[in-house]
């Protein structure tokens, strides 16, 4: 498993398992399946309502806590009370510390994400979080945050997949020393059926998901594909050994269509409560 070094020296496994939309009652089993497959990076959020299942899987495994990287996120409706929200997440997970804590969405209409970032900086300084970052932040949100931030975010987790790459935003993040993390890295399955993807998969005797994950990894992007199927969880993890040629990578990059799947961070305002 390859790792990336974040801007504060903390290392993060480049491939993780996302548990967005995983039912709480299934989360422990699925995370345990992921650990068995070799994953050591799990991405959850308070808004997913399955942090407890992630924590139960960590408690049930014999893997050393120091070898597991856990990300969770601040609910939009709790940006005004980030300290309390973090402690609730930490307790739900049953952990003494969290490896990465993100502001889940900027929700610019609230005008609270800068205040929330200050609270995350305090939690980081108190060593309750190993790294802090953001999610769904567009260039203008990063610019506003960095006007007063004492700590540059370690990560910006954004929607990113071959048909929606946000190349300018990703480049800006990297220029600032902010690692790029892709959610919906397979385009929620929509990027797996194109001719280029299927042809490359056939050439390597690989799955189409493995091909797209390998494209992310080759770009230096952190990827957190989601699956609830043990076989697919194992298959996705095997993408770490798939090497694509420069021509194959270029063919996947050429799939950009500019079609966002998720909400627009410029206007998204749901509370997640």
Buried (B, 14 or more C-beta within 10 A) or exposed (E): EEBBEBBEEBBBBBBBBBBBEBEBEEBBBBBBBBBEBBBBBBBBBBBBBBBBBBBBBBEEBEEEEEEBBBBBBBBBBBBEBBBEBBEBBBEBBEBEBBBBBBBBBBBBEBEBBBEBBEBBBBBBEEEBBBBBBBBBBBEEBBEBBBEEBEBBBBBBBBBBBBBBBBEEBBEBBBEBEBBBBBBBBBBBEBBBEBEBBEBBBEEBEBBBBBBBBBBBBBBEBBBBBBBBEBEBBBBBBBBBEBEBEEEBBEBBBEBBEEEEBBEEBEEBEEEBE
